[in-house]
Amino acid sequence: MTITAAFYRGDKSFEVKQIEAEAPGAGQVQIEVAFCGICGTDLHAYLGHMDGRVGFDRILGHEMSGTVKAVGEAVEGWKEGDRVVVRPLDPCGECPACKRGHSHICHKQTFIGLDSQGAMQQLWNVPAHTLHRVPETVSLRDAALIEPLAVACHDVRMAEVAEGEDVLVIGGGPIGMLVAMVARAAGGKVTISEVNENRLAYADKLGFDTINPKEVDAAAEIMKKTGDKGADVIFEVSGTQPGVDLMTEAACTRCRIVMVAIHASKPTVDIFRFFWRELKLIGTRVYEPEDYEKAIASIAAGDIDADSFITDIRPLDKIGEAFAELTANPNAMKSLLQING
């Protein structure tokens, strides 16, 4: 049986072609992919920043939804027609992190869709242990948001956001906006710092307090809003030096600062501020199974405004157009590729 798949070929290009579908192996499940989101990591690959890792024969994609098409040997609990999403981590099970129960940050982690073939193909074989069930009440379109939402759920859980706490999210891109939504659902009083006017308008539409650090002193604004206390929890999602500066300047005593963004180069951090105010810096990376379940429950409960968050949907054969527009358009939230149907 032939299927359509999109291969990254380097130099900002893809080849969409027909390939022979492979049957799922032992311990694998074959998924008929419905939708696949384009994330920031995919964009880094498209721009050539990860060529040494992904090569030029890679099918990208991991923010997906679909239905089970077939199951391989020794797979239990799954059948054809089950609606699923994939938690795209395949840990080694033997390294120190895995042995301590932290397999999501395995020292030899295979990230499916980057280190192995991903979801931008009509039929996708994945390890059965990566699957999570999607309720019938959640559309497969909206389910494609579960993976990035699980990132936000992990970040907020690690931060231990509590009812009534003042929360600052630095950076209002897709992940920053999801972090803000999850933090608000946890009871936080959330302010978003962002320089993009369209993202600020979107945050305002969702009812968030916003600050544009191009126009005002963001740290001073946070101090004024909190009675000179500062933010209790800060998420650095901008990946910029000004964002790192703000995360210490706006922090209250014993503030929990969560580093979400991946910085292209080592930022300069005000370590004295950590000493002076007994700040806590928390690193976060990807997600754990409970974060996926939380994300699924949040989508089902309507905590996330999926309709406004999904910016556009294109067919798989328009993948080059979708990536090019996302690269040129900093205003988009989430673009999806419709893989089947």
C-alpha positions in Angstrom: 0.0 0.0 0.0 1.3 3.4 -0.9 1.0 6.5 1.3 2.0 10.2 1.0 4.9 11.4 3.1 6.8 14.7 3.3 10.6 14.4 3.6 12.8 17.3 4.7 15.6 17.7 2.1 17.6 20.6 3.5 17.8 24.3 2.3 14.2 25.0 3.5 12.7 22.4 1.2 10.5 19.3 1.4 9.8 16.5 -1.0 6.2 15.2 -0.9 6.1 11.7 -2.4 4.5 8.3 -2.4 6.2 5.6 -0.4 5.3 2.0 0.6 3.7 1.7 4.0 5.4 -0.7 6.4 3.4 -3.0 8.7 3.8 -2.2 12.4 6.5 -4.3 14.1 6.3 -6.1 17.4 5.3 -3.6 20.1 4.3 -1.0 17.6 1.0 0.5 16.6 0.2 2.0 13.1 -1.6 5.3 13.2 -3.6 6.9 10.4 -2.5 10.5 11.1 -5.3 13.1 11.0 -3.6 16.4 11.8 0.0 17.4 12.6 1.0 20.8 14.1 4.2 22.7 13.1 6.2 23.5 16.2 9.2 25.7 16.9 11.5 22.7 16.8 10.2 21.8 13.3 10.9 25.4 12.2 14.5 25.1 13.6 14.9 22.0 11.5 13.4 23.7 8.4 15.8 26.6 8.8 18.8 24.3 8.8 19.7 24.6 12.5 19.4 20.9 13.1 20.8 19.4 9.9 23.5 17.5 11.8 20.8 15.8 13.8 17.9 15.2 11.4 19.8 14.8 8.1 18.1 15.2 4.7 15.8 12.2 4.6 13.7 12.9 7.6 9.9 13.0 8.0 9.3 15.6 10.7 6.3 16.1 13.0 5.2 15.1 16.5 2.3 17.4 17.4 -0.4 15.1 16.1 -3.7 13.2 16.3 -5.1 10.2 14.6 -6.7 6.8 14.8 -5.2 3.3 15.2 -5.0 1.5 11.8 -3.2 -1.7 12.9 -1.4 -3.2 15.8 1.8 -5.3 15.9 2.6 -8.4 17.8 2.6 -8.3 21.6 0.5 -5.1 21.7 -2.4 -5.1 24.2 -5.1 -2.6 25.0 -5.3 -1.0 21.5 -7.4 -1.8 18.5 -8.3 -0.4 15.1 -10.3 2.8 15.3 -9.0 4.0 18.7 -8.5 7.8 18.7 -5.0 8.6 19.9 -2.1 11.1 20.3 1.5 10.2 20.7 3.9 11.3 23.4 7.0 11.2 21.1 9.6 10.0 23.6 11.4 6.6 23.3 13.8 6.4 26.3 16.6 3.8 26.7 15.4 2.5 30.0 19.0 2.0 31.3 20.6 5.3 31.9 20.8 7.0 35.3 17.8 9.3 34.5 15.6 6.3 33.4 16.6 4.3 36.5 15.6 7.2 38.8 12.2 7.4 37.1 12.9 10.4 34.9 12.7 8.7 31.5 11.4 11.9 29.9 14.9 13.3 30.2 16.7 10.1 29.3 20.4 10.6 28.6 20.0 8.8 25.3 16.4 9.9 24.5 15.1 9.3 21.0 12.7 12.1 20.2 10.3 10.6 17.6 9.9 13.0 14.7 13.4 14.4 15.0 15.7 11.4 15.7 13.4 9.0 13.9 10.6 9.4 11.3 7.7 11.6 12.3 4.0 12.2 11.8 4.0 14.1 8.5 3.0 11.0 6.7 -0.4 9.2 6.3 0.5 6.1 8.2 2.9 6.2 11.1 4.3 3.3 13.1 5.2 4.2 16.8 5.9 2.2 20.0 2.7 1.4 21.7 3.9 2.8 25.0 3.8 6.3 23.5 0.0 6.4 23.0 -2.6 8.3 24.9 -6.3 7.9 24.3 -8.4 10.8 23.0 -12.0 11.1 24.3 -14.8 11.1 21.8 -15.8 14.6 23.0 -12.5 16.1 21.7 -12.1 16.6 17.9 -9.0 15.2 16.2 -8.3 18.8 15.1 -8.2 20.1 18.7 -6.3 16.9 19.8 -3.3 18.0 17.7 -2.8 20.7 20.4 -2.3 18.1 23.2 1.4 17.7 22.7 2.3 21.4 23.1 -0.3 21.8 25.8 1.4 19.0 27.7 4.6 21.0 27.6 2.7 23.9 29.3 1.1 21.5 31.8 4.6 20.2 32.8 6.0 23.7 33.2 3.1 24.8 35.4 3.2 21.6 37.5 7.0 22.0 38.1 6.4 25.6 39.1 3.7 24.5 41.6 1.5 27.5 40.7 -1.0 28.0 43.5 -4.3 29.9 43.8 -3.9 33.6 43.9 -0.2 33.8 43.1 1.1 36.5 40.8 2.4 34.9 37.6 4.5 36.5 34.9 4.9 34.8 31.5 7.7 36.4 29.5 7.0 35.7 25.8 3.6 35.3 24.3 4.3 32.9 21.5 2.5 29.5 21.2 4.1 27.9 24.2 4.0 31.0 26.3 0.3 31.5 25.6 -0.4 27.9 26.6 1.6 28.3 29.8 -0.5 31.4 30.6 -3.7 29.5 30.0 -2.7 26.6 32.2 -1.3 28.8 34.9 -4.6 30.8 35.0 -6.6 27.5 35.2 -4.4 26.6 38.2 -5.5 29.8 39.9 -2.7 32.1 39.0 -3.1 35.9 38.3 -1.3 35.9 35.0 0.4 38.8 33.2 2.0 38.3 29.8 5.1 40.3 28.7 5.3 40.5 24.9 6.6 42.9 22.2 4.5 41.6 19.3 1.4 43.8 18.9 -0.7 41.0 17.4 0.2 38.6 20.2 -0.6 41.3 22.7 -4.0 41.8 21.1 -4.6 38.0 21.2 -3.7 37.9 24.9 -6.0 40.9 25.6 -8.8 39.1 23.8 -8.3 36.1 26.1 -8.6 38.3 29.1 -4.9 38.4 30.2 -3.1 41.4 31.7 -0.3 42.4 29.3 2.9 44.5 29.3 4.8 45.6 26.3 8.4 46.1 27.5 9.1 48.3 24.4 6.7 50.8 25.8 7.1 50.6 29.6 9.5 49.4 32.2 8.1 45.8 32.6 9.8 45.1 35.9 8.4 48.4 37.4 5.0 47.5 36.1 5.0 44.2 37.8 6.2 45.8 41.1 3.4 48.3 40.8 0.8 45.6 40.1 1.9 43.5 43.1 2.4 46.2 45.7 6.2 46.2 45.3 6.3 42.5 46.0 7.1 41.1 42.6 5.9 38.0 40.8 5.6 34.8 42.7 6.2 32.6 39.7 7.9 33.6 36.4 8.1 31.6 33.2 10.9 32.7 30.8 9.6 31.7 27.4 11.1 34.4 25.2 14.5 32.9 24.6 16.0 36.4 24.7 18.5 38.2 26.9 16.0 41.0 27.8 13.7 38.2 28.9 16.4 36.7 31.2 17.0 40.2 32.6 13.3 40.7 33.3 12.9 37.3 35.1 15.2 38.4 37.9 14.2 42.0 38.0 10.5 41.3 38.4 10.9 38.4 40.9 9.6 38.5 44.5 11.5 37.0 47.4 11.8 33.2 46.9 10.2 33.5 43.5 10.1 30.3 41.4 11.6 31.1 38.0 11.0 28.4 35.3 13.3 28.3 32.3 11.1 27.1 29.4 12.8 28.6 26.4 15.7 27.1 24.6 18.3 29.8 24.2 20.5 29.9 21.1 23.5 31.0 23.2 24.3 31.1 26.9 22.5 34.1 28.4 23.9 36.4 31.2 22.0 35.7 34.4 22.0 38.1 37.4 23.3 35.5 40.0 23.5 38.2 42.7 19.7 38.6 42.5 19.3 34.9 43.1 21.4 35.3 46.3 19.8 38.5 47.4 16.2 37.3 47.1 16.7 33.6 47.5 15.3 32.9 44.1 14.7 29.4 42.7 15.5 28.5 39.1 13.7 25.5 37.7 14.6 23.8 34.4 11.8 22.1 32.5 12.0 19.9 29.5 9.2 18.2 27.5 6.6 16.2 29.6 5.7 13.1 31.6 2.6 10.9 31.2 0.6 12.8 33.8 1.2 16.0 31.8 -0.4 14.4 28.7 -3.4 13.3 30.7 -3.8 16.7 32.2 -3.6 18.3 28.7 -6.2 15.9 27.4 -8.5 16.7 30.4 -7.9 20.5 29.8 -8.9 20.3 26.1 -11.9 18.2 27.0 -13.0 20.7 29.7 -12.6 23.7 27.3 -9.8 25.4 29.4 -8.0 26.1 26.1 -9.6 28.3 23.4 -8.6 25.9 20.5 -10.7 27.7 17.9 -8.7 30.9 18.2 -5.4 29.2 18.9 -5.4 27.2 15.6 -4.4 29.9 13.1 -4.7 27.9 9.8 -4.9 24.3 8.4 -3.3 23.2 5.1 -3.1 19.9 3.3 0.2 17.9 3.5 1.1 18.7 -0.1 1.2 22.4 0.9 3.9 21.8 3.6 6.5 24.0 2.0 4.0 26.9 1.8 3.0 26.4 5.4 6.6 26.4 6.7 7.6 29.4 4.6 4.6 31.5 5.8 5.2 30.5 9.5 8.9 31.6 9.1 7.8 35.0 7.7 4.8 35.5 10.0 5.6 36.0 13.7 1.9 36.5 14.4 0.7 33.0 14.0 -0.1 30.8 17.0 -0.6 27.2 15.7 -0.6 26.0 12.1 -1.8 22.5 11.3 -1.2 20.1 8.4 -4.2 17.9 7.5 -2.5 14.6 6.8 -5.5 12.4 5.9 -8.9 13.4 4.6 
